[in-house]
Amino acid sequence: MDTKTCLECGETVKGRVDKKFCNDACRNTYNNKFNKDSVNLIRNINNRLRKNWRILQQLNPDKKTKSTKAKLVQLGFDFNYFTSIYTTKVGTVYYFVYDQGYLPLENNYYALVRRDK
């Protein structure tokens, strides 16, 4: 029987044949090191998306309303971050942050909508 060593600390691993770490602390430490480079970028993007979603949810509690660009910007909305684009059959383009969406209108107004789940 081959003895396996922990990928993090080098200690002998006991237990299941596919086990790679001696304990949860080593597993967490290893994975945190492994994912470190991309974590900051992903965390920053997710934070921006989360903030945008909260702003849209706050301004649109009843599924459909209007708001101004100034109000969105004042609350910290970043128009560069959204999760999807939906184009209707007539070519109207909605931008969505998860289930909360917005549609640019005339005179710096935005229609705010919520997609049914």
C-alpha positions as a LaTeX table, in Angstrom:
\begin{tabular}{lrrr}
\hline
Residue & $x$ (\AA) & $y$ (\AA) & $z$ (\AA) \\
\hline
Met1 & 0.00 & 0.00 & 0.00 \\
Asp2 & 1.38 & 3.40 & $-1.00$ \\
Thr3 & 1.58 & 6.04 & 1.69 \\
Lys4 & 0.32 & 9.42 & 0.61 \\
Thr5 & 1.55 & 12.74 & 1.89 \\
Cys6 & $-0.44$ & 15.91 & 2.46 \\
Leu7 & $-0.08$ & 18.34 & $-0.46$ \\
Glu8 & 0.30 & 21.23 & 2.00 \\
Cys9 & 2.45 & 20.08 & 4.93 \\
Gly10 & 3.89 & 16.74 & 3.80 \\
Glu11 & 2.46 & 14.75 & 6.72 \\
Thr12 & 1.20 & 11.22 & 6.10 \\
Val13 & $-2.42$ & 11.16 & 4.97 \\
Lys14 & $-4.64$ & 8.51 & 6.54 \\
Gly15 & $-8.15$ & 7.59 & 5.47 \\
Arg16 & $-9.80$ & 7.39 & 2.08 \\
Val17 & $-7.69$ & 6.38 & $-0.89$ \\
Asp18 & $-8.43$ & 9.65 & $-2.72$ \\
Lys19 & $-7.70$ & 11.91 & 0.26 \\
Lys20 & $-5.07$ & 14.60 & $-0.48$ \\
Phe21 & $-4.78$ & 16.52 & 2.80 \\
Cys22 & $-4.25$ & 15.51 & 6.41 \\
Asn23 & $-6.91$ & 17.93 & 7.72 \\
Asp24 & $-9.25$ & 20.79 & 6.79 \\
Ala25 & $-6.74$ & 23.48 & 7.76 \\
Cys26 & $-4.16$ & 22.14 & 5.28 \\
Arg27 & $-6.83$ & 21.80 & 2.58 \\
Asn28 & $-7.96$ & 25.41 & 3.12 \\
Thr29 & $-4.40$ & 26.77 & 3.21 \\
Tyr30 & $-3.47$ & 24.91 & 0.02 \\
Asn31 & $-6.58$ & 26.05 & $-1.86$ \\
Asn32 & $-6.20$ & 29.66 & $-0.69$ \\
Lys33 & $-2.62$ & 29.71 & $-1.99$ \\
Phe34 & $-3.64$ & 28.01 & $-5.23$ \\
Asn35 & $-6.47$ & 30.51 & $-5.92$ \\
Lys36 & $-4.72$ & 33.63 & $-4.63$ \\
Asp37 & $-3.80$ & 35.25 & $-7.97$ \\
Ser38 & $-7.31$ & 35.39 & $-9.36$ \\
Val39 & $-9.14$ & 35.85 & $-6.07$ \\
Asn40 & $-8.65$ & 39.63 & $-5.83$ \\
Leu41 & $-9.89$ & 40.25 & $-9.38$ \\
Ile42 & $-12.89$ & 37.99 & $-8.94$ \\
Arg43 & $-13.68$ & 39.39 & $-5.49$ \\
Asn44 & $-13.59$ & 42.97 & $-6.82$ \\
Ile45 & $-15.86$ & 42.14 & $-9.76$ \\
Asn46 & $-18.31$ & 40.25 & $-7.54$ \\
Asn47 & $-18.38$ & 43.18 & $-5.10$ \\
Arg48 & $-19.23$ & 45.59 & $-7.93$ \\
Leu49 & $-21.95$ & 43.28 & $-9.22$ \\
Arg50 & $-23.37$ & 42.84 & $-5.71$ \\
Lys51 & $-23.42$ & 46.62 & $-5.19$ \\
Asn52 & $-25.14$ & 47.20 & $-8.54$ \\
Trp53 & $-27.73$ & 44.53 & $-7.73$ \\
Arg54 & $-28.47$ & 46.06 & $-4.32$ \\
Ile55 & $-28.91$ & 49.51 & $-5.85$ \\
Leu56 & $-31.33$ & 48.19 & $-8.49$ \\
Gln57 & $-33.23$ & 46.21 & $-5.86$ \\
Gln58 & $-33.45$ & 49.24 & $-3.58$ \\
Leu59 & $-34.79$ & 51.48 & $-6.36$ \\
Asn60 & $-37.10$ & 48.81 & $-7.83$ \\
Pro61 & $-38.96$ & 46.95 & $-5.06$ \\
Asp62 & $-42.12$ & 46.41 & $-7.18$ \\
Lys63 & $-40.71$ & 44.78 & $-10.36$ \\
Lys64 & $-40.97$ & 47.88 & $-12.58$ \\
Thr65 & $-40.14$ & 51.57 & $-12.15$ \\
Lys66 & $-38.05$ & 54.43 & $-13.54$ \\
Ser67 & $-34.98$ & 56.20 & $-12.23$ \\
Thr68 & $-32.53$ & 58.80 & $-13.41$ \\
Lys69 & $-28.93$ & 58.15 & $-14.31$ \\
Ala70 & $-27.94$ & 60.76 & $-11.73$ \\
Lys71 & $-29.70$ & 58.81 & $-8.96$ \\
Leu72 & $-28.04$ & 55.56 & $-9.97$ \\
Val73 & $-24.60$ & 57.20 & $-10.12$ \\
Gln74 & $-25.17$ & 58.98 & $-6.80$ \\
Leu75 & $-25.80$ & 55.61 & $-5.15$ \\
Gly76 & $-22.57$ & 54.24 & $-6.66$ \\
Phe77 & $-23.94$ & 52.26 & $-9.60$ \\
Asp78 & $-21.25$ & 51.22 & $-12.10$ \\
Phe79 & $-22.65$ & 50.78 & $-15.62$ \\
Asn80 & $-19.59$ & 48.76 & $-16.68$ \\
Tyr81 & $-20.65$ & 45.75 & $-14.57$ \\
Phe82 & $-23.64$ & 43.58 & $-15.45$ \\
Thr83 & $-24.20$ & 39.86 & $-15.84$ \\
Ser84 & $-26.19$ & 39.61 & $-19.08$ \\
Ile85 & $-27.78$ & 41.48 & $-21.95$ \\
Tyr86 & $-31.27$ & 40.72 & $-23.23$ \\
Thr87 & $-32.36$ & 41.98 & $-26.64$ \\
Thr88 & $-36.07$ & 41.88 & $-27.45$ \\
Lys89 & $-37.46$ & 40.92 & $-30.86$ \\
Val90 & $-37.78$ & 44.61 & $-31.74$ \\
Gly91 & $-34.16$ & 45.30 & $-30.77$ \\
Thr92 & $-34.61$ & 46.87 & $-27.32$ \\
Val93 & $-31.52$ & 46.12 & $-25.19$ \\
Tyr94 & $-31.88$ & 45.44 & $-21.46$ \\
Tyr95 & $-28.87$ & 45.06 & $-19.19$ \\
Phe96 & $-29.22$ & 42.68 & $-16.24$ \\
Val97 & $-27.44$ & 42.22 & $-12.95$ \\
Tyr98 & $-28.73$ & 38.76 & $-12.14$ \\
Asp99 & $-32.53$ & 39.23 & $-12.02$ \\
Gln100 & $-32.50$ & 43.05 & $-11.81$ \\
Gly101 & $-32.40$ & 44.88 & $-15.14$ \\
Tyr102 & $-32.31$ & 48.33 & $-16.61$ \\
Leu103 & $-33.12$ & 49.84 & $-19.98$ \\
Pro104 & $-31.64$ & 53.18 & $-21.07$ \\
Leu105 & $-34.40$ & 55.62 & $-22.02$ \\
Glu106 & $-34.35$ & 59.20 & $-23.31$ \\
Asn107 & $-33.18$ & 62.18 & $-21.23$ \\
Asn108 & $-30.93$ & 60.12 & $-18.91$ \\
Tyr109 & $-33.79$ & 58.03 & $-17.55$ \\
Tyr110 & $-33.70$ & 54.29 & $-17.03$ \\
Ala111 & $-36.52$ & 51.79 & $-16.85$ \\
Leu112 & $-35.82$ & 49.36 & $-14.01$ \\
Val113 & $-37.26$ & 45.85 & $-14.26$ \\
Arg114 & $-37.04$ & 42.57 & $-12.44$ \\
Arg115 & $-37.04$ & 39.27 & $-14.28$ \\
Asp116 & $-39.36$ & 36.60 & $-12.90$ \\
Lys117 & $-37.47$ & 33.70 & $-11.37$ \\
\hline
\end{tabular}
